[in-house]
Structure formats: C-alpha cells, structure tokens
C-alpha cells in the first residue's frame, strides 16, 4: 500500500480510476455521449497519433466518439488488460463491430471489424483530464476498404 503525505491511499485512487474507466467504456458502448462527456474535465486534452499537437476540449472527444458510433453502431469494447498507478490508467482494449455507417470517408460495407487500441489516461478530481490513444487504425481501415 502506498500512502502519500496527505494520507491518501494511492491504491484506492488507482482502483477508483480503473472503475471509472470501466464505466466510461460501458457508457460509450451504450451511446450515452452526454454522460461520457461529463466524465471528462472541462479542459480535457487528447493526444492522438499523427497530430503534431494535442487537441483540447470535450467537444473534440465527442466528435470522435460520434464518428465511431456512426460507423459502428453495434460497437463492443472488451478490456483485455488494465493497470493503474495513482492518477494514471493504462488500457489495452479490443473493439469489435459492424461497419454499418460511414467512417473516415468510407461508406458502410456491412463488414465485421476487430481491432485493438492501447490507451493511457490521466485523471484529475475523478475525471479524465488527458488521454493518449493509439488505436490500430491501419488494421481497422484495411478491414473496411480491402477488396
């Protein structure tokens, strides 16, 4: 058990943050984006592969989630591994769904997809303050564009 000077049990904080992440994934899959946005700090920061700078704000997150749910309305997320230390949570998640809507400029194909993502989150006051996500977009796009 790790206890800070203030007497906070860091293991308990880590457990709370992991529970919050599980709830966030369940809420995303349910399609309740308003509830998801409330799980983010007002000054939320997203660090995404391929972008030179982080993007900021809850609405940027919402746009990405809406695109994913539009493209894969039956999206399922399986947390394969999760670990936490203090205010940080790392996740390896598997995403599955059916490409029944436009996604990244690709019209619906009806194809099943299965891809993973490695994600890292920082919490502040019980909410997600920052994320680093690295979904296997190459694999996903290949699944919906391959002839």
Steps between C-alpha positions, in 0.01 A plus 500: 500500500627845408396791721581860413588773749134604496401146607333406170515131416637507143380142440145612573539793259627264230208262559250786480655621176487150347135468603433837336663379178289184497191716544617733222537213252157360595345844465663553159369167372151592626516814282450745788754755382368770731583282801841423347579869455415559867778251588756738344646811660393828336858553378538141368805435276526225236837389362443316173746325269583699189406839641784742569327651802245377755137591442299654780144496620213269566339570162804367314463174692126492426560541125734201496259286703208598276699403190582162651142428606363619165736269312459205739161532672535158664844581641621274780808565714678228693762611750776241463732657756488799731748623754525818702733694725368805678337736251602299192326206329630290211265284292526248218154471349350302214233665286252301291205606292336509161577774250138607448560873462746737334838511675803709399349557157427131438134415436348217700618156385317277746835341589586386849806666652729396782789723607684605815606820663759584763384790712641703785301738718574759767232583756438819694233525768345169389466599134707429190724802448725368223517203266755344271330251269665284236232300319611262226347721230701338222345164578152650540516688171635194321202299624249747357682585176661170393358357180 
